[in-house]
């Protein structure tokens, strides 16, 4: 017989309409399915649900406190302002106390029933699987525009980075404390958890499930936020863009040298007139724009270095309850 304890980390930002539904669904599934999870292997099952409020401006805190008054296993971490989901997840991970850890969204897009399936697999494999990960079978329910750019991100990342990402994989996963300790050693200021989870390695298994729409409200991830997050992820785990800049620079130098030599020979030996200003203006505009893009890419890396060098905390906790 085996004792199982788990920390369920739930980042929240303006999720007042989802918090109670999440809790009711989670506990409902636990009471209904726990008896079916490796009955001969689990002796005691202990849990804590850590709600990390990421500077919500609605009544999320009040909703969490109502649940906490009824369940001693509920914990609340209130951040001093909105630091973003990555910071909220990190706060939850650092303050978790149990043997197993999972991260779940409050909107029920991460089905609680899948968590208990993960626990069952973990127990049956005697803890040899260090991570059991939720993966969407498809992106039905998302706009074609968003699907296209999401898939494009994965293709670009996997082309230029050694840390390969799988489309449809969620932050929702079950991991043991050994994995958590490895994650905590990655102390980057700009965190990209999808990349970090893959970077640390360990034996893992993927559980596929059908897309589930949000229970209430709208996603906080706009296209621009996702774009910024994706660019940050690529920069965090690849220096290939810098190498591409070097390669383009070499090509431009060779092109300019060859074209300049051609024009010089054509003018001096054959008396051909120098081409007009139109081609010159086009070339200057093209290469000027290209240089600005290259400087922007280099600036992204320098900016990350600058912010990392300041060594600022990822978040501030206003209080814990």
C-alpha positions in Angstrom: 0.0 0.0 0.0 1.3 3.5 -0.9 0.6 6.9 0.5 -0.1 9.6 -2.1 0.0 13.4 -1.5 -0.4 16.0 -4.2 -0.2 19.8 -4.5 -2.7 21.1 -7.1 -1.5 24.6 -8.2 -4.2 26.8 -9.7 -3.1 30.2 -11.1 -6.0 32.7 -11.1 -6.5 36.0 -12.7 -10.1 37.4 -12.6 -11.6 33.9 -12.5 -14.3 34.6 -9.9 -17.0 32.9 -12.0 -14.9 29.7 -12.4 -13.3 29.2 -8.9 -16.3 27.5 -7.2 -17.1 25.4 -10.3 -13.5 24.3 -10.4 -13.4 23.3 -6.8 -16.8 21.5 -6.9 -15.8 19.6 -10.1 -12.4 18.7 -8.6 -13.7 17.4 -5.3 -16.7 15.7 -7.1 -14.3 13.7 -9.3 -12.1 12.9 -6.4 -14.9 11.5 -4.3 -16.3 9.6 -7.2 -13.2 8.2 -8.8 -10.7 7.9 -6.0 -11.9 4.4 -5.1 -11.2 3.2 -8.7 -7.6 4.4 -8.6 -5.3 1.5 -7.9 -7.3 0.4 -4.9 -4.7 -2.1 -3.8 -1.8 0.5 -4.1 -3.1 3.6 -2.3 -3.3 3.6 1.5 -3.8 7.3 2.2 -4.6 10.2 -0.2 -3.7 13.7 0.9 -4.0 16.9 -1.2 -3.7 20.6 -1.1 -5.2 23.0 -3.6 -3.0 26.2 -3.9 -4.9 29.0 -5.5 -2.4 31.7 -6.6 -4.2 35.0 -7.2 -2.2 36.9 -9.8 -3.5 40.4 -8.9 -7.2 39.9 -9.7 -9.4 42.9 -9.8 -12.7 41.0 -9.5 -14.0 39.0 -6.5 -11.6 36.0 -7.0 -10.1 36.4 -3.6 -13.5 36.4 -1.9 -14.5 33.3 -3.8 -11.3 31.5 -2.7 -11.8 32.5 0.9 -15.3 31.1 0.9 -14.0 27.7 -0.3 -11.1 27.9 2.2 -13.5 28.3 5.1 -15.1 24.9 4.2 -11.9 23.0 3.3 -8.7 23.0 5.4 -6.8 21.7 2.3 -7.2 25.0 0.5 -4.4 27.5 0.4 -4.3 31.0 -0.9 -1.3 32.9 -2.2 -2.0 36.5 -3.2 0.5 38.2 -5.4 1.0 42.0 -4.9 0.0 42.7 -8.5 -0.4 41.0 -11.9 3.0 39.4 -12.7 1.7 37.0 -15.3 0.9 33.3 -15.4 4.5 32.2 -15.4 5.2 34.0 -12.1 2.0 32.7 -10.6 2.9 29.1 -11.5 6.4 29.6 -10.1 5.0 30.9 -6.8 2.8 27.9 -6.5 5.6 25.5 -7.3 7.9 27.1 -4.8 5.3 26.9 -2.0 4.1 23.4 -2.7 4.6 20.8 0.1 3.4 17.4 -1.3 5.1 14.5 -3.0 3.4 15.1 -6.3 2.6 18.4 -8.0 0.3 19.4 -10.8 -0.6 22.7 -12.4 -4.2 23.2 -13.6 -6.2 26.1 -15.1 -9.2 27.3 -13.2 -11.5 27.4 -16.3 -11.9 23.6 -16.4 -10.2 23.3 -19.8 -7.9 21.0 -17.8 -10.3 18.2 -17.0 -10.0 17.0 -13.3 -10.9 13.5 -14.4 -7.6 13.4 -16.3 -5.7 14.2 -13.1 -6.9 11.0 -11.4 -6.0 9.0 -14.4 -2.5 10.5 -14.2 -2.3 9.5 -10.5 -3.4 6.0 -11.4 -0.7 5.7 -14.0 2.0 7.1 -11.6 1.1 4.5 -9.0 0.9 1.6 -11.4 4.4 2.5 -12.7 5.7 2.7 -9.1 6.9 6.3 -9.7 9.2 5.5 -12.6 7.3 7.9 -14.8 8.4 11.3 -13.6 6.0 13.4 -15.7 2.6 12.5 -17.0 1.4 15.2 -19.4 -1.9 16.3 -20.8 -2.0 16.7 -24.6 -4.9 17.9 -26.7 -5.8 15.6 -29.6 -6.6 18.6 -31.8 -7.3 22.3 -31.8 -11.0 22.1 -32.6 -12.7 25.1 -31.0 -10.0 27.5 -31.7 -10.0 30.0 -34.6 -8.2 29.1 -37.8 -6.1 32.2 -37.4 -4.9 31.2 -33.9 -4.4 27.6 -34.9 -2.2 28.5 -37.9 0.1 30.8 -35.9 0.3 28.3 -33.0 1.4 25.5 -35.4 3.8 27.9 -37.1 5.4 28.7 -33.8 6.0 25.0 -33.0 7.5 24.4 -36.5 9.9 27.4 -36.2 10.9 26.5 -32.6 11.6 22.8 -33.5 13.5 23.9 -36.6 15.9 26.2 -34.7 16.0 24.9 -31.2 17.4 21.8 -29.6 14.5 21.8 -27.1 11.7 20.3 -29.1 8.1 21.2 -28.3 5.0 19.1 -29.1 1.9 20.9 -30.3 -1.1 20.5 -28.1 0.9 19.8 -24.9 -0.4 21.7 -21.9 1.1 23.1 -18.7 -1.3 20.6 -17.0 0.9 17.7 -15.9 1.7 15.5 -12.9 5.3 15.5 -11.7 7.1 14.3 -8.7 9.4 16.3 -6.3 12.6 15.3 -8.1 11.3 17.0 -11.3 10.2 20.0 -9.2 13.7 20.4 -7.7 15.1 20.4 -11.2 12.7 23.0 -12.4 13.6 25.2 -9.4 17.3 25.1 -10.5 16.3 26.9 -13.7 16.2 30.4 -12.4 15.6 32.4 -15.5 13.9 35.8 -15.2 11.9 35.3 -18.4 10.4 31.9 -17.8 9.0 29.8 -20.6 7.7 26.7 -18.8 6.8 24.7 -21.9 10.5 24.8 -22.8 11.7 24.3 -19.2 9.6 21.2 -18.8 11.2 19.7 -21.9 14.7 21.0 -21.2 15.0 19.1 -17.8 14.2 15.8 -19.5 13.0 12.8 -17.4 10.9 9.9 -18.4 7.4 11.0 -19.4 4.0 9.9 -20.8 1.4 11.9 -22.7 -2.3 11.5 -22.1 -4.5 12.7 -25.0 -7.9 14.3 -24.5 -10.5 16.2 -26.6 -10.6 20.0 -26.6 -12.8 21.4 -23.8 -14.1 25.0 -24.0 -13.8 27.4 -21.1 -16.4 27.0 -18.4 -16.9 30.8 -18.0 -15.4 34.0 -19.3 -12.8 34.6 -22.0 -9.1 33.7 -22.4 -6.7 36.3 -21.0 -4.3 35.4 -23.7 -4.7 37.8 -26.7 -2.9 37.2 -29.9 -0.3 39.8 -29.1 0.4 38.3 -25.7 0.8 34.9 -27.3 3.1 36.3 -29.9 5.3 38.0 -27.3 5.3 34.8 -25.2 6.3 32.7 -28.3 9.1 35.1 -29.3 10.4 35.0 -25.7 10.2 31.2 -25.7 12.3 30.9 -28.9 14.9 33.4 -27.6 15.1 31.5 -24.3 16.1 28.3 -25.9 17.9 29.1 -29.1 20.7 31.4 -30.4 19.9 30.3 -34.0 18.4 33.8 -34.8 21.8 35.3 -34.0 23.5 32.8 -36.3 21.1 33.6 -39.1 22.0 37.2 -38.8 25.7 36.4 -39.1 24.9 34.2 -42.2 22.8 36.9 -43.8 25.6 39.4 -43.1 28.1 37.2 -44.9 25.7 36.8 -47.9 25.2 40.5 -48.1 29.0 41.1 -48.0 29.6 38.6 -50.8 26.7 40.1 -52.9 28.0 43.6 -52.4 31.6 42.6 -53.2 30.6 40.7 -56.4 28.2 43.4 -57.6 30.7 46.2 -56.8 33.4 44.4 -58.7 31.0 43.9 -61.7 30.1 47.6 -61.7 33.7 48.7 -61.5 34.8 46.5 -64.4 31.8 47.4 -66.4 32.5 51.1 -66.1 36.3 51.2 -66.4 36.7 48.5 -69.1 33.6 48.8 -71.2 32.6 52.4 -70.5 29.1 51.5 -69.4 27.4 54.3 -67.4 26.7 53.8 -63.7 23.0 52.8 -63.1 20.5 55.4 -62.0 19.5 56.4 -58.5 16.3 54.3 -58.5 18.2 51.0 -58.0 20.4 52.7 -55.4 17.5 53.9 -53.4 15.8 50.5 -53.5 19.0 48.8 -52.3 19.6 51.3 -49.5 16.0 51.0 -48.3 16.1 47.2 -48.5 19.4 46.8 -46.6 18.4 49.6 -44.2 15.3 47.8 -43.3 17.1 44.5 -43.0 19.6 46.1 -40.6 16.9 47.4 -38.4 15.3 43.9 -38.2 18.7 42.5 -37.3 19.3 45.1 -34.7 15.9 44.4 -33.2 16.7 40.6 -32.9 20.0 41.4 -31.3 18.2 43.9 -29.0 15.8 41.2 -27.8 18.7 39.1 -26.6 20.5 42.1 -25.0 17.2 43.1 -23.3 16.9 39.6 -21.8 20.5 39.7 -20.6 19.9 43.2 -19.1 16.7 42.1 -17.2 18.4 38.9 -16.0 21.4 40.8 -14.7 19.2 43.0 -12.5 18.2 39.8 -10.6 14.8 41.1 -9.7 12.3 38.7 -8.0 9.8 37.0 -10.3 7.0 38.1 -8.0 6.0 39.5 -4.6 3.6 37.8 -2.2 1.2 40.2 -0.5 0.0 37.5 1.9 -0.6 33.8 2.2 -3.6 32.2 3.9 
